[in-house]
Amino acid sequence: MTTICYIAHPDISDSSSQQFLIQSGKWQQSCDYVDLANKQNWLDAEQEGQRLSQYDQIIFQFPLYWYQAPALLKQWLDVVWEELPVECLKGKSLGLVIVVGAKASHYQAGGRVGRTLSELLSSYEVLAKHFGMAFRPIFAIYQFQYLSEVEKQRLMWEYLFYLSGGDASHFRQYQRYLIEQAKLNVPKGVTMSEVERMQWEQMVTQLELSADELEELMDLVNEVS
Amino acid sequence: MTTICYIAHPDISDSSSQQFLIQSGKWQQSCDYVDLANKQNWLDAEQEGQRLSQYDQIIFQFPLYWYQAPALLKQWLDVVWEELPVECLKGKSLGLVIVVGAKASHYQAGGRVGRTLSELLSSYEVLAKHFGMAFRPIFAIYQFQYLSEVEKQRLMWEYLFYLSGGDASHFRQYQRYLIEQAKLNVPKGVTMSEVERMQWEQMVTQLELSADELEELMDLVNEVS
């Protein structure tokens, strides 16, 4: 799954959350970023169509300003997507990565905002439909500024899983993904002795066995019920 | 009820629907228009706050591009409203006048678009809530280009009623409004003889009596049921 992620933020260098996401995204080798604030990154509709055709998945990544994307994203859509051939996106996925300043609980009926992100951003769902794309569940990050280091690390993996086309709320898929990553990546910046490396590999194997057992158990439960 | 109507359209002179609405709006003496495409009409937040404080009602009027407002409106919101004191709009009304190219039936669950205008534009409802404003039902105009002259005339009066704070789906209110307008305005561009004027006035009086009777009847029905 190859991904292109368009960031709509007036100044990425000034945003700790965007910096964090871009740094995280670098682990995902098949993900490219485009900063829409830099107009030099804008292509005409034909060139953009060609660029987009190389990816399986398109992500719009932005902070929520006045319960919408920053004007930048819409400017780009109005100018470039207006001219895009409707077939060039067919079968691809469209995802949204949204950075929200307020609490998640505000975004529900009866909450302070009173509308869900799905409602507020439903125009992108319809945009995807218009182009024959699959619209993915929104990846929302609430109150990034209050996240602990541990929470940020969790966020990083969930974000990487999202970029790769996964959904961390699917527990089993996400578990498999993490085990796969643990196999591929020894923790960065850590020098390991031969013994430590063996222990690491044993731990990963153990996790994999547990995951297999869990799956067998769930299959069994499904059969019985 | 005084109204200020901000139009977000890249080129009003090129839009027959916007021209029609502005011409219609001239009948409503207490409505002022601001063309946002002309950046000279943009004020800084303080001046805009002062301008807005003079009106009871704010309207955003725009065509639907990609199921949202044109980027122009969001640019203005991001720059000007971002700095607006939250108290300066309290108690006012926010209305939306939306020109939609497609059929109304597309904008519903199961329709081609699959989302309602209320959903697609819910961020404005939340914006109104944020500023302590009353959000009004959306005034939507579908497929303006296919309207007959008679339909356009109906649209004109419904639009004027909306600008004055009314809702044409409230039949009795709307009826009273039309009678009031008929009293005030003799049809334009028509020279009437004394006899014709008397006939016109008699007709209006007759309509008013019918409206009174209808109201009495409805009150009676309400008492009985």
Interface residues (C-beta under 8 A of the other chain):
Chain A: Y65 W66 Y67 Q68 A69 P70 A71 K74 Q75 L77 D78 W81 E82 V113 G114 R115 E119 L120 S122 S123 E125 V126 L127 K129
Chain B: Y65 W66 Y67 Q68 A69 P70 A71 K74 Q75 L77 D78 W81 E82 V113 G114 R115 E119 L120 S122 S123 E125 V126 L127 K129
